Amino acid sequence: MILLSGPNVSGNEWKYVKDCLDTGWVSSVGSYVNQFEQMVADFAGAKYGIAASCGTAALHISLLLSGVRRDDYVIVPNVTFVASVNSICYTGARPLLVDIDPDTWQMDLDLLESVLAAETYIRDGQCYLIKDDRRISAIMPVHVLGNMCDMERLMDIANRYRLVAVEDSTEALGSSFKGKHAGTFGRFGTFSFNGNKIITTGGGGVIVTDDEKLAKRAKHITTTAKSDSFEYIHDEVGYNYRMVNVLAAMGVAQMEQLPKFLERKKQMDAFYRRELQGLGDIRFQKISTDVNPNCWLFTFQTQKQKEVLKALNDNGMQSRPFWVPMNQLEMFKNDPYVSDRNSSRNVYSTCLSIPSSTYITDAEMQSVVDTIKACYSSNAVT
């Protein structure tokens, strides 16, 4: 099986994890946790990093510390992994879903701005939706597949409508807009280190911020809000969200290799684009010249989605369809959805992701391409 996006543990992972086991520092108290979160913050160009048990936990804490309250709305794109919207619901808020740009697959900023102008009002320095008088407290841009929208424009919109920006940059470690790293535009940015991400700790996340006070609060409430180093005194409801030292040790080893992982992702992306360009009706995700993406997971559009997926998986080349749009999931179908052409449905029904591991060989990539090309040959079954 050629995996879709498998972990590459070819560095010091065994050495650092063994160090944790040999010394007994295996839980959330250990030097690798501090080292890993600082390495991620430094790489992103943020002042502070706070490690968490997963990317979803990082999003949850970021929303809480951004003042999101029960019955608020948080604006989020309709195409994302479900964790983005789940984290909103953990706060008691609900998503306000915005359709995506049909070319970049990021939040449609034209649509966002027109809706905010026509359907919201400002009262006491806060934004409200006219139809139900509920507060819109935050906006969550999701850097889908490591691509980014016009973040300068998004932040201008957020500021004009008094919205706190929490970046779901969980797929975008190594991506930037005009030289500024993903996750450093909003009040908080979040990264995920699930097994399929560009680097992995098996499961884990990091919050980044430039606000020292918020960073300290994030570290406090992710460690059960324990306020005394000796007694079990907790000064508020906290969360057991800290990353453990064993996983952070793996993360340190992965961060050491990140530059070469990014280089290989770029090579993979260039190869697939070159080999598949002009084949049938295949269309690629549009990348602005202002964006330097990490090329996390190569994904393209075709009306032959189901046929290509079947051919690849039948031949041991793990490939997957895109995420089901959030408004098509049972638990979010009644939440407000803003769309003028339903690009989300079209992208979902035509997109597929193909093998993109950092250790994929040139020969394996060629096999993937050859299998895809066979689906477009004159004698292929349609």
C-alpha positions as CSV (number, residue, x, y, z in Angstrom):
1,M,0.0,0.0,0.0
2,I,1.2,3.5,-0.9
3,L,-0.2,5.5,2.0
4,L,-2.1,8.8,1.5
5,S,0.1,10.7,4.0
6,G,2.0,8.5,6.3
7,P,4.4,9.4,9.2
8,N,8.0,9.8,8.4
9,V,10.0,8.8,11.5
10,S,13.5,8.7,10.0
11,G,15.2,11.0,12.5
12,N,15.9,11.0,16.2
13,E,12.4,9.9,17.2
14,W,13.6,6.6,18.8
15,K,16.5,8.3,20.6
16,Y,14.4,11.0,22.2
17,V,11.5,8.7,23.1
18,K,14.0,6.3,24.7
19,D,15.4,9.1,26.7
20,C,11.9,9.7,28.1
21,L,11.5,6.1,29.0
22,D,15.0,5.8,30.5
23,T,14.5,8.8,32.7
24,G,10.9,8.2,33.5
25,W,9.7,11.6,32.2
26,V,6.8,10.3,30.2
27,S,3.8,12.5,31.2
28,S,3.1,16.2,30.6
29,V,5.9,17.3,32.9
30,G,9.1,17.0,31.0
31,S,11.6,19.1,29.1
32,Y,10.6,17.9,25.6
33,V,7.2,19.5,26.0
34,N,8.7,23.0,26.6
35,Q,11.3,22.4,23.8
36,F,8.7,21.3,21.3
37,E,6.2,24.1,21.8
38,Q,9.1,26.7,21.6
39,M,10.4,25.1,18.4
40,V,6.9,25.4,16.8
41,A,6.5,29.0,18.0
42,D,9.9,30.0,16.7
43,F,9.3,28.3,13.3
44,A,6.0,30.1,12.9
45,G,7.4,33.4,14.1
46,A,5.2,33.6,17.2
47,K,6.4,34.6,20.6
48,Y,4.7,31.8,22.6
49,G,3.7,28.2,22.0
50,I,1.4,26.1,24.2
51,A,1.3,22.3,23.5
52,A,-2.0,20.5,23.6
53,S,-3.2,16.9,23.4
54,C,-4.6,17.5,19.8
55,G,-5.4,20.2,17.3
56,T,-9.1,20.1,18.3
57,A,-8.1,20.9,21.9
58,A,-5.9,23.7,20.7
59,L,-8.9,25.2,18.8
60,H,-11.2,24.8,21.8
61,I,-8.9,26.6,24.2
62,S,-8.2,29.3,21.7
63,L,-12.0,30.0,21.2
64,L,-12.6,30.0,25.0
65,L,-9.8,32.5,25.6
66,S,-11.1,34.7,22.7
67,G,-14.3,35.2,24.6
68,V,-16.6,32.9,22.6
69,R,-19.7,32.2,24.7
70,R,-22.7,30.0,24.6
71,D,-25.2,30.9,21.9
72,D,-22.6,33.0,20.0
73,Y,-21.9,32.4,16.3
74,V,-18.4,31.7,15.0
75,I,-17.9,32.1,11.3
76,V,-16.2,29.1,9.7
77,P,-15.9,27.8,6.1
78,N,-18.3,25.1,5.0
79,V,-15.5,22.9,3.8
80,T,-13.2,21.8,6.5
81,F,-12.4,18.8,8.7
82,V,-15.2,18.4,11.2
83,A,-12.9,19.2,14.2
84,S,-13.1,22.9,13.3
85,V,-16.8,23.0,13.8
86,N,-16.8,20.5,16.7
87,S,-14.5,22.9,18.7
88,I,-17.0,25.7,18.2
89,C,-19.7,23.6,19.6
90,Y,-17.6,22.6,22.6
91,T,-17.9,26.3,23.8
92,G,-21.7,26.2,23.4
93,A,-21.5,28.4,20.4
94,R,-22.8,27.5,16.9
95,P,-21.2,27.7,13.5
96,L,-22.1,30.3,10.9
97,L,-21.1,28.4,7.7
98,V,-19.7,30.4,4.7
99,D,-19.3,28.8,1.3
100,I,-15.8,28.5,-0.2
101,D,-14.2,30.1,-3.2
102,P,-14.6,27.6,-6.1
103,D,-10.9,27.9,-7.2
104,T,-8.9,28.2,-4.0
105,W,-11.2,26.2,-1.7
106,Q,-10.8,28.7,1.1
107,M,-13.5,30.8,2.6
108,D,-15.2,33.0,0.0
109,L,-14.3,36.5,1.2
110,D,-16.5,38.3,-1.3
111,L,-19.5,36.3,0.0
112,L,-18.4,36.9,3.6
113,E,-18.1,40.6,3.2
114,S,-21.4,41.0,1.4
115,V,-23.3,39.0,4.1
116,L,-21.7,40.9,7.0
117,A,-22.6,44.2,5.3
118,A,-26.2,43.2,4.6
119,E,-27.2,40.9,7.5
120,T,-25.4,42.1,10.6
121,Y,-25.2,45.2,12.8
122,I,-22.8,46.6,15.4
123,R,-24.0,47.3,18.9
124,D,-21.8,48.3,21.8
125,G,-18.7,47.3,19.8
126,Q,-20.0,43.8,19.0
127,C,-21.4,42.2,15.8
128,Y,-24.9,40.7,15.7
129,L,-26.8,38.7,13.1
130,I,-30.0,40.6,12.3
131,K,-32.3,37.7,11.8
132,D,-32.0,36.3,15.3
133,D,-30.1,39.0,17.2
134,R,-27.3,36.6,18.2
135,R,-23.7,37.7,18.6
136,I,-21.0,36.8,16.1
137,S,-17.9,36.8,18.3
138,A,-15.2,35.2,16.2
139,I,-14.1,34.1,12.8
140,M,-12.1,30.9,12.1
141,P,-10.3,30.9,8.8
142,V,-9.2,27.4,7.9
143,H,-6.1,27.1,5.7
144,V,-7.4,24.1,3.8
145,L,-4.7,21.8,2.5
146,G,-2.1,24.3,3.5
147,N,-3.4,27.0,1.1
148,M,-4.4,30.4,2.4
149,C,-6.9,33.1,1.5
150,D,-6.1,36.8,1.4
151,M,-5.3,37.1,5.1
152,E,-4.8,40.8,5.0
153,R,-8.3,41.3,3.6
154,L,-9.8,38.7,6.1
155,M,-8.2,40.5,9.0
156,D,-9.5,43.9,7.7
157,I,-13.0,42.4,7.6
158,A,-12.6,40.9,11.0
159,N,-11.5,44.2,12.5
160,R,-14.3,46.2,10.9
161,Y,-16.9,43.8,12.2
162,R,-15.3,43.4,15.7
163,L,-14.6,39.7,15.2
164,V,-11.7,37.9,16.9
165,A,-9.7,35.7,14.5
166,V,-8.7,32.2,15.5
167,E,-6.8,30.5,12.8
168,D,-7.3,26.9,12.1
169,S,-3.8,26.4,10.7
170,T,-3.8,22.8,11.6
171,E,-2.9,21.8,8.0
172,A,-0.6,24.7,7.3
173,L,2.7,24.3,9.3
174,G,5.2,25.8,6.8
175,S,2.6,27.9,4.8
176,S,2.8,31.7,4.6
177,F,1.0,34.7,3.1
178,K,3.3,37.5,2.0
179,G,6.0,36.0,4.1
180,K,4.0,35.9,7.3
181,H,3.4,32.4,8.6
182,A,0.0,30.8,8.9
183,G,-1.3,31.0,12.5
184,T,0.2,34.4,13.2
185,F,-2.4,36.7,11.8
186,G,-5.2,36.2,14.4
187,R,-5.2,36.3,18.2
188,F,-4.4,32.6,18.2
189,G,-3.1,30.1,15.6
190,T,-3.4,26.4,16.0
191,F,-1.4,23.4,14.6
192,S,-2.1,19.7,14.5
193,F,0.3,16.8,14.6
194,N,-2.0,13.9,13.8
195,G,-0.4,11.0,12.1
196,N,-1.2,12.3,8.6
197,K,0.2,15.8,9.0
198,I,3.4,17.2,7.6
199,I,5.1,16.4,11.0
200,T,3.5,14.2,13.6
201,T,3.5,13.4,17.3
202,G,0.9,10.6,16.7
203,G,-1.6,13.0,18.2
204,G,-1.1,16.5,19.5
205,G,-1.4,20.2,18.8
206,V,0.2,23.6,19.6
207,I,-1.4,27.0,20.1
208,V,0.6,30.0,19.1
209,T,0.1,33.6,20.1
210,D,2.1,36.8,20.7
211,D,0.1,37.7,23.8
212,E,2.0,36.7,27.0
213,K,-1.0,36.9,29.2
214,L,-3.2,34.7,27.0
215,A,-0.3,32.2,26.6
216,K,-0.1,31.8,30.4
217,R,-3.8,31.4,30.6
218,A,-3.8,28.8,27.9
219,K,-1.1,26.8,29.7
220,H,-2.9,27.1,33.0
221,I,-6.3,25.9,31.8
222,T,-4.9,23.1,29.7
223,T,-3.3,21.7,32.8
224,T,-6.5,21.4,34.8
225,A,-6.1,24.9,36.2
226,K,-4.0,23.7,39.0
227,S,-2.9,26.8,41.0
228,D,-0.6,25.3,43.6
229,S,2.6,23.3,43.0
230,F,2.0,21.1,46.0
231,E,-1.6,21.0,47.0
232,Y,-4.4,20.0,44.6
233,I,-5.9,23.4,44.4
234,H,-7.6,24.4,41.2
235,D,-8.9,27.9,40.7
236,E,-11.3,27.3,37.8
237,V,-12.7,24.7,35.6
238,G,-9.8,23.5,33.6
239,Y,-9.0,20.8,30.9
240,N,-6.6,17.9,30.9
241,Y,-5.3,18.9,27.5
242,R,-1.5,19.0,27.9
243,M,0.7,17.1,25.5
244,V,2.7,14.3,27.2
245,N,6.5,14.3,27.1
246,V,6.9,11.1,25.1
247,L,4.9,12.6,22.2
248,A,6.7,16.0,22.5
249,A,10.0,14.1,22.2
250,M,8.8,12.7,18.9
251,G,7.8,16.2,17.9
252,V,11.2,17.6,18.6
253,A,12.7,15.0,16.3
254,Q,10.1,15.8,13.7
255,M,10.7,19.6,13.8
256,E,14.4,18.9,13.2
257,Q,13.4,17.3,9.9
258,L,10.7,19.8,8.9
259,P,12.7,21.8,6.3
260,K,13.5,18.6,4.3
261,F,9.9,17.5,4.6
262,L,8.7,20.8,3.2
263,E,11.2,20.5,0.3
264,R,9.9,17.0,-0.5
265,K,6.3,18.1,-0.4
266,K,7.2,20.9,-2.9
267,Q,8.8,18.4,-5.2
268,M,5.8,16.1,-5.0
269,D,3.4,18.9,-5.8
270,A,5.4,20.0,-8.8
271,F,5.6,16.5,-10.1
272,Y,1.9,15.8,-9.9
273,R,1.0,19.2,-11.4
274,R,3.4,18.7,-14.3
275,E,2.3,15.1,-15.0
276,L,-1.4,15.7,-14.7
277,Q,-1.7,19.1,-16.3
278,G,-4.1,19.0,-19.3
279,L,-5.2,15.5,-18.5
280,G,-9.0,15.2,-19.2
281,D,-10.9,17.6,-17.1
282,I,-8.5,17.7,-14.1
283,R,-8.3,21.0,-12.3
284,F,-5.9,22.0,-9.5
285,Q,-6.4,24.1,-6.4
286,K,-5.5,27.7,-7.2
287,I,-2.7,29.2,-5.2
288,S,-2.2,32.9,-5.1
289,T,1.2,34.4,-5.8
290,D,1.1,35.8,-2.3
291,V,0.8,32.3,-0.8
292,N,3.7,29.9,-0.2
293,P,1.9,26.7,0.7
294,N,3.3,23.7,2.5
295,C,1.7,21.4,-0.2
296,W,0.5,19.1,2.5
297,L,-1.9,16.8,0.6
298,F,-2.1,16.8,-3.2
299,T,-5.8,17.1,-4.2
300,F,-7.4,17.8,-7.6
301,Q,-10.8,18.0,-9.2
302,T,-12.4,15.8,-11.8
303,Q,-15.8,14.6,-12.8
304,K,-14.3,11.1,-12.8
305,Q,-13.7,11.3,-9.0
306,K,-15.3,8.0,-8.2
307,E,-13.7,6.1,-11.0
308,V,-10.2,7.5,-10.2
309,L,-10.6,6.8,-6.5
310,K,-11.6,3.2,-7.2
311,A,-8.7,2.6,-9.6
312,L,-6.1,4.0,-7.2
313,N,-7.4,2.2,-4.1
314,D,-7.9,-1.1,-6.0
315,N,-4.2,-0.8,-7.0
316,G,-2.9,-0.2,-3.5
317,M,-2.6,3.5,-3.7
318,Q,-4.5,5.0,-0.8
319,S,-6.6,7.9,-1.9
320,R,-9.6,9.6,-0.4
321,P,-12.5,11.9,-1.3
322,F,-12.7,15.4,0.1
323,W,-14.5,16.2,3.4
324,V,-18.3,16.2,3.4
325,P,-19.4,19.9,3.6
326,M,-20.4,20.8,7.1
327,N,-24.0,21.8,6.2
328,Q,-24.5,18.2,4.9
329,L,-23.7,16.7,8.2
330,E,-26.7,15.9,10.4
331,M,-25.6,17.9,13.5
332,F,-24.9,21.1,11.5
333,K,-27.7,21.0,8.8
334,N,-29.8,23.5,10.7
335,D,-27.1,26.0,11.3
336,P,-27.0,29.1,9.1
337,Y,-25.2,28.5,5.8
338,V,-24.3,31.4,3.5
339,S,-23.9,30.5,-0.2
340,D,-24.6,32.0,-3.6
341,R,-23.5,29.0,-5.8
342,N,-22.9,26.1,-3.4
343,S,-19.2,25.6,-4.4
344,S,-18.9,23.4,-1.4
345,R,-21.1,20.7,-2.9
346,N,-19.2,20.8,-6.2
347,V,-15.8,20.6,-4.6
348,Y,-16.9,17.7,-2.5
349,S,-18.3,15.7,-5.4
350,T,-15.3,16.3,-7.7
351,C,-12.2,16.4,-5.5
352,L,-9.9,13.6,-4.4
353,S,-6.5,13.4,-2.5
354,I,-3.8,11.1,-3.7
355,P,-0.6,9.7,-2.1
356,S,1.5,12.6,-0.6
357,S,3.8,11.1,2.1
358,T,7.1,12.9,2.5
359,Y,8.9,9.6,1.9
360,I,7.1,8.7,-1.4
361,T,9.5,7.7,-4.1
362,D,9.6,9.1,-7.6
363,A,8.7,5.6,-8.9
364,E,5.7,5.4,-6.6
365,M,4.5,8.8,-7.8
366,Q,4.9,7.7,-11.4
367,S,2.8,4.6,-10.6
368,V,0.1,6.9,-9.2
369,V,0.1,9.1,-12.2
370,D,0.1,6.1,-14.6
371,T,-3.0,4.7,-12.8
372,I,-4.8,8.1,-13.1
373,K,-3.9,8.4,-16.8
374,A,-5.3,5.0,-17.5
375,C,-8.7,6.3,-16.3
376,Y,-8.7,8.8,-19.1
377,S,-7.5,6.5,-21.9
378,S,-9.9,6.0,-24.8
379,N,-10.7,2.4,-23.7
380,A,-11.2,3.2,-20.0
381,V,-14.5,2.2,-18.5
382,T,-16.7,5.3,-17.8
